[in-house]
Amino acid sequence: MSIEASGKPRVGLFATCLVDLFRPSVGFAAAKLIEEAGCEVHVPLAQTCCGQPAYNSGDTKDTREIARQVIEVFEGFDYVVAPSGSCGAMLKKHYPDLFKGDAKWEARCRRFSNKVFELVSFLTDVRGMTGVAARLDKSVTYHDSCSGLRELGIAQQPRQLLSTVEGLKLKEMAGSDVCCGFGGTFCVKYSDISATIVSKKTATISATGADMLLAGDMGCLMNMAGKLKREGSAMEVRHVAEVLAGMTDNRPIAGSGK
Amino acid sequence: MQFTAPQFKQNAARALVDPQLQKALNNVEKGFIAKRAAAAAALPEFDALRDNGRDIKNHTLAHLDLYLEAYEAKVKEAGGQVHWAEGAEDARQIVLDICRRTGARTVTKGKSMITEEINLNEFLEAQGIEPVETDLGEYIIQLRGEHPSHIIAPAVHLNKEQVEEDFRRVHTHLPASRDLTAPETLLAEARQVLRARYFQADIGITGANFLIAETGTSVIVTNEGNGDLTQSLPRVHIVVASIEKIVPTLEDCSQILRVLARSATGQDISVYTTFSTGPRRDEDPDGPEEYHVILLDNGRTAMLGSEFQDMLRCIRCGACMNHCPVYHAVGGHAYGSVYPGPMGAVLTPSLFGVDQSGHLPNASTFCGRCESVCPMRIPLPKMMRHWREREFERHLNPATARYGLGVWAFFAKRPKLYRSLTGIGARMLNMIGGAKGRISSLPLASGWTRHRDLPAPEGKTFTEQWAARQAAGKGA
């Protein structure tokens, strides 16, 4: 462990391509939370994407090249944290599969992957955070993003932290663990099927009557926010990190209002 | 059935705008999920049984040749016959030979996906032999000239009004004034009509949920008792089963039975679980005079030792499709093949070639719910991804998608270029999004904006802003 003079663990923040491009505020919220959890935050500028679009399209050669690049950029940190269950699972669970039997990279990748965590599970499971110092006088509903839920076991952790946000009321939706229909390139390749799936999702979201929709993955959030706005919903949509960090003054995802 | 997997997109488009189908699919989504969840919750050792089932199947597949030989010997010992069929055509021919030799005109059938796989009904009809489906769901779709849309609930895509219409159309010997509004009356009528057919049949054909090597036994699970009548009343019983149905012992079979019905319908166990070993013995009060097992390969051995071997653990419970958001949206017929849903997305390319079935493993969000409920713990998304790899290697995916991916990967591997490009992209999209913060139409992203708004970027990228703050010495 290369703990610096500060005595704090060094965290490499893997911002994810969607946060980098579409929602920088999530990156800043994540950085704030990681610092509150007693860590030093570093953002290597050589990061691009975890490689999922190539991986899920069957292009393992490019995926390996991208994975090696991510490992090289991030392996020097004590922890690697991503504000996304999907990218987190890619780095943690799928990268090791890519280098199975590779004499040079298998062990190196394993060491790297062991240090990777999704943001909320890092705060709670690794850093032992049990509450946050944030306030939000609104009712929220929380969508369990598939990868975070089923590949990393994230379900109770965000709810636990949200329950400590002063003024916040959690209104659970029916089937919070049902896919929103994003699925990476699926939503574009099978656009009509994806639209039907997200319509069912927005119906259950709207039925909660909550003021705000939260989730831990930008892909799902952009999909659900885009559909809610197309349907004329006034519901605010945000990444859970923004609420936990108390950073909810900026424009919600896909804008505010109808 | 007609193989329409290459037209998956067109099939799906039709299904999405079929209000009757959408209503029926809603019932699948609601009913099966809650029932499985309750059954699993009520059994503390449910997950341990899943591990156990996986281990039993893995062991069997590792020694499949030995168990198949042992099974064959036991069937012969019990007075039955085993026929080996490499492909669909071989299996059909073996059935036909038995029909011809015994002079059969009518064949009753228990529900069997494997006979769907080999298109047995169409074949028999063409040979002048009448196949009669005896499972209620199968009977209904046979009247309609359709095929199953679900492996355990073949007519799940229909409602009772449609069934009433079909019964009135076909059962013309019954009074037109009869009341068929309640499901019970429909059931009673089907039962009455089918009763006569059991006695007419010369041969009964069933599938098998399990074949037991230890005893040479075939096992079927049903909820209607039609399977028992199908296999015990006619003079000849033919079991058609694929080779991976084998388990070593009776004990192994009963272990896996504990997760089968719970995963499928949420029942502790199916209403009938019937074990058949050989033909009728002298002291038996009933049973067939001849007992035949047709062991079908049809591509299975090619899966052994490949990255698709785990798929051979499948026990056809249907839990994956019951929990699949894509299945809920388009239904079983859209998949254009015998096996729909996630299990079909893996199995169909194995059986019919990925060049023909490429849509199926691609039409998945990889949400992983199928794997999370699979009683045999089959890593379905992972195997769909393997099919995508095979497609990519063979350049079977569309050129535009390939090209787009190539361009994206080129930049993703060059961080500096990538950063300057995303920096420009973020500003442009932010501008287009304007004060509303969203884009309702973007020609290059029409796949997205046809159905939803595109959230606009906030302005500069995160890495740009972070770098600027670091440079200004402000930190986070």
Interface residues (C-beta under 8 A of the other chain):
Chain A: A15 C17 V19 D20 L21 F22 R23 P24 S25 V26 G27 F28 A31 K32 E35 V41 V43 L45 A46 Q47 T48 C49 G51 P53 A54 Y55 N56 S57 G58 D59 T60 D62 E65 I66 Q69 C146 S147 R150 E151 D177 V178 C179 G181 F182 G183 G184 T185 F186 C187 V188 K189 Y190 S191 D192 I193 S194 A195 T196 I197 V198 K200 M222 N223 A225 G226 K227 K229 R230 N250 R251 P252 I253 A254 G255 S256
Chain B: K9 A12 A13 L16 P325 V326 H328 A329 V330 N362 A363 S364 T365 F366 C367 G368 R369 E371 S372 R385 W387 R388 E389 R390 E391 F392 E393 N397 A401 L405 W408 A409 F411 A412 K413 P415 Y418 R419 T422 G425 A426 G433 A435 K436 G437 R438 S440 A445 G447 W448 R450 H451 R452 D453 L454 P455 A456 P457 E458 G459 K460 T461 F462 T463 Q465 W466 A467 A476
